[in-house]
Amino acid sequence: MYDRRLAAIIAAGECGSFNQAAHRLHLSATALIKQVTGFEHEYGLTLFERGSNGVRPTVSGRVLIEDARNLIRQSEQTLRRVRELEQSDESTVRLAVSMLRPATPVLELWPRASAWLEQQRRQQLRLELVSMSDSPEGFMDALNHLGEEVDVAASGFSPANQQHPCRVLKLGEYPLQMGVPVSNLLHAKPVTALGLSDLEGQRIHIPQPGDNEAMDEARSLLQTIPGVTLIDMPQYTFEEFNTCAANGDLIVARTFGTGIHPMIRTMPVNWNVTIDYGLFYPNNPSEAVRRFVEAIAAVR
């Protein structure tokens, strides 16, 4: 962070003696004098007036010593901040969240996971939420680069078709539901669950084939309903929900313990179709991420 010879120059200026300065710094007088004179020769300076009674800083020496004190102080402060940051990073886990993937199940588990770490006398972790976009280059792209901008993420997944280069800890299964906009007559239907016959004649947005086993199963059932028009969507985005809210189309909804859109009601459907939900984490996790996954697994 700074030229270590400055410590010898400062000590000599404060002590008025190379011998005393050397004693303070636990150096030999010869080594200290070599540092001071080497610095002077390298930069073409005369920092001390040398005499039989010791040494006294020149004007240039006094200025350098004062500035050097400030430089050393600032360097020490910087090193302290960096060390604190490094220690913080070693105990921080960054969780990706977005409008459509708020990680609610993970956040509900976290207090118990944190308590489990304490019971196991393990180092506590700090969970940091990182807001991501639901656009193609946002949340889903982050799953391909876990450990960079974010460490872990939570979303639905297909065990037979896990396309991201990471591991997944299954946390549970959630039933697929139907997103019904307020502008659709089904929104006001007084039922606890929609029957397949209730969906006759509807336009329904659904992920394109091959995206997920559960979605493909739902697609097969929907294709048997008279008058249903299926609209393929390449990816879940908030704009897709905005479109359905505006035109009254339905949308197959992956709801993981939370709502989706303020103008869309999620309603259960009388079908036995569930989607897996899990915690995504790197193939080679950091120690903090490894502890986090272990704690979540212990209390899920």
C-alpha positions, -999 to 999 in steps of 0.1 A, spaced: 0 0 0 29 23 6 68 24 6 78 6 38 109 28 40 86 56 51 83 40 85 121 43 90 120 80 79 92 88 102 109 71 132 142 89 125 124 122 123 105 116 156 135 102 175 162 126 161 185 96 159 190 67 135 201 45 164 170 52 185 148 49 154 164 15 146 157 3 182 121 14 180 116 -6 148 136 -36 159 162 -30 131 199 -27 132 211 9 127 229 -1 95 197 -15 80 177 16 89 203 40 76 204 20 44 166 24 40 167 62 46 197 68 23 184 45 -4 151 64 -4 170 98 -6 192 86 -35 163 70 -54 142 102 -54 170 128 -53 161 142 -19 178 153 13 155 145 41 178 149 71 206 172 83 231 148 99 253 159 128 273 146 158 242 151 180 219 131 157 196 140 127 171 167 121 145 167 92 150 193 65 121 213 52 115 186 26 119 159 52 92 175 75 68 177 46 74 141 36 71 129 72 38 146 77 23 134 44 37 99 51 19 97 84 -14 105 66 -6 80 38 1 52 63 -30 61 83 -51 60 51 -35 27 40 -43 11 73 -79 23 72 -82 9 36 -67 -25 46 -91 -26 76 -121 -19 54 -110 -45 28 -105 -71 55 -139 -64 70 -154 -67 35 -137 -99 28 -149 -114 61 -184 -102 53 -182 -118 19 -172 -151 35 -205 -151 55 -228 -136 30 -251 -155 6 -268 -135 -22 -303 -148 -31 -318 -138 -65 -354 -125 -63 -377 -111 -90 -413 -101 -95 -423 -136 -106 -398 -155 -85 -398 -139 -51 -383 -169 -33 -410 -169 -7 -406 -205 4 -368 -200 9 -374 -168 29 -400 -186 51 -374 -213 58 -346 -190 65 -353 -181 102 -354 -218 110 -323 -225 90 -305 -197 108 -316 -211 142 -303 -245 130 -269 -231 123 -268 -216 158 -278 -249 173 -251 -266 154 -226 -240 166 -219 -231 130 -209 -197 117 -239 -175 111 -247 -163 76 -261 -130 63 -287 -134 35 -287 -106 9 -315 -103 -16 -305 -93 -51 -333 -80 -73 -333 -94 -108 -353 -88 -139 -376 -115 -153 -364 -107 -188 -344 -135 -206 -311 -118 -197 -321 -115 -161 -331 -142 -136 -329 -172 -159 -295 -161 -172 -282 -158 -137 -289 -195 -132 -261 -201 -158 -236 -180 -138 -243 -187 -101 -215 -174 -79 -210 -143 -100 -237 -117 -94 -258 -140 -72 -250 -172 -53 -284 -190 -51 -318 -187 -67 -352 -205 -63 -376 -215 -90 -396 -243 -105 -377 -270 -123 -380 -302 -141 -358 -330 -127 -356 -347 -161 -348 -315 -179 -325 -294 -157 -308 -272 -183 -287 -250 -161 -250 -258 -151 -257 -260 -113 -272 -282 -86 -308 -281 -74 -320 -289 -39 -357 -298 -41 -378 -280 -16 -412 -292 -25 -440 -295 -50 -467 -270 -58 -499 -276 -78 -502 -257 -111 -530 -232 -110 -547 -210 -135 -541 -172 -136 -575 -155 -142 -576 -118 -150 -603 -96 -135 -616 -90 -170 -624 -127 -174 -658 -139 -163 -642 -168 -145 -626 -143 -121 -659 -140 -102 -668 -176 -103 -677 -188 -67 -658 -221 -68 -629 -234 -47 -614 -249 -79 -619 -247 -116 -631 -278 -134 -616 -286 -168 -651 -279 -183 -650 -244 -169 -621 -237 -193 -640 -244 -225 -635 -218 -252 -607 -200 -233 -574 -187 -247 -547 -200 -224 -510 -189 -223 -487 -218 -215 -449 -224 -218 -439 -239 -251 -436 -278 -253 -406 -293 -237 -401 -266 -211 -412 -286 -182 -428 -320 -176 -455 -306 -154 -464 -280 -181 -464 -306 -208 -488 -327 -186 -511 -296 -182 -509 -290 -220 -521 -325 -227 -551 -321 -205 -559 -286 -218 -558 -299 -254 -587 -323 -247 -610 -294 -237 -634 -282 -265 -626 -247 -279 -594 -241 -259 -567 -221 -277 -532 -226 -264 -508 -197 -268 -471 -207 -265 -448 -184 -246 -410 -189 -247 -406 -177 -211 -424 -164 -181 -422 -126 -180 -442 -100 -162 -451 -85 -196 -468 -118 -204 -490 -114 -173 -497 -78 -183 -509 -90 -217 -533 -115 -201 -545 -89 -176 -553 -65 -206 -570 -89 -230 -586 -114 -205 -566 -144 -215 -559 -171 -189 -523 -182 -181 -511 -214 -165 -496 -202 -132 -466 -214 -113 -474 -201 -78 -449 -209 -51 -467 -197 -21 -472 -162 -34 -494 -141 -57 -483 -131 -92 -501 -100 -106 -524 -76 -89 -550 -79 -117 -548 -117 -120 -564 -141 -95 -547 -175 -92 -573 -203 -90 -568 -240 -83 -577 -264 -111 -592 -299 -106 -562 -317 -120 -534 -336 -102 -505 -316 -118 -477 -304 -96 -444 -287 -104 -412 -292 -85 -396 -262 -67 -360 -260 -57 -330 -240 -46 -304 -236 -73 -267 -233 -63 -233 -237 -79 -216 -270 -87 -186 -258 -67 -202 -237 -39 -183 -214 -16 -181 -224 21 -209 -199 29 -232 -212 2 -224 -248 12 -235 -240 48 -266 -222 36 -277 -251 14 -270 -275 43 -291 -254 67 -320 -251 43 -319 -289 36 -320 -296 73 -352 -276 79 -371 -279 47 
